[in-house]
Amino acid sequence: MKLKKDRNDKTITDNIKLSKTAEELLEAMKTEYLRRIESAHVLSVKNAWYYSYLGSLDFARQMGLISEEHRQELCQKFSKAITNIITK
């Protein structure tokens, strides 16, 4: 059985592997960004880390690694995590 090829000549399973890798990387980035935000003492630095992560999610969506719905879900989870840090 042959797998379908997409327009970039990658198999569907290659795309699934790439998405899984992207998910793992985004989760690791989230952890690091939260750590940096928590340790920053200047609000502008916290904001820079926050918006940098959101930009990473936008880029992953534009590259087709995550869907728009999933990007929104990840943004909401990140915002909740930030709220938990702020209210500690």
N, C-alpha and C positions, 0 to 999 in steps of 0.2 A: 504494500500500500504506500503510495506516494503522498507526502504532505503538500498542502497548498503552499505556493510561494506568494509573498506579498510583493508590492511594487518595488521594494528595495532588495528583492531577491534573497530574502531571509525566510527561513521556515517559520511556521507559527510557533513551533516549540522553541526556536531561538528567541522569539519575541517574549514568550512566557518566561524563559530563563532571565532575560534582560530585565523584565518587569520585577521579578523576584529580587534580583540583585539591586535594582533601584529602590525597592521597598526597604531592604536591609540597610542600604546606605542612607536613605531618608530617616530611618529610625535612629541610626547612629548619629546622624547630624542633629536630630532633634535633641537627643540626650546632651550632646556637646553644647548646643546653643542654649539650652536651659541652664546648664552649668555656668556658662559664661554670663548669662543674664543675671543669674543669682549672685555671682561674685562681683559684678560691676557695681561701682559706687556712683557713677555719673549717669543721669537719666538718658542723655543723648547716646551714650554707649549702649545702654540697654535697648534703646529704640533701634539702633543700628543692627544689633544682633537679631532682634525681633523681625525687622523688615528684610533682613538678609535671608532668613529662613523662609519667609513667605515668598520671596523671589525664587528661592530654590524649588519650591513647590510649583510655582508658575512655570519655571523652566522645564521641570519634569513633565508637566502636562503638555506643554508645547512640543516637547520631543516625542510625545505619544507614549510615555512610560506609565502614566497614570491618567485616569479619566477625570473630567471636570468634577463629577460628583465626589470622587475619592479625594481630589484636591481640597474641595470644600470641607469634607469630613476631617482631613488632616489639619486644616486651618483651625477648625473648631476645637479639636483636641489640643492643639498647641496653645490656643487662647485660654482654654481651661487650665492647662498646666501653668501658664503664666499667672493666672489668677491665684492659683494655689501658692505660688512662690510669693506673690505680693502680700497675700493675707496671712502669711506665717508669722 
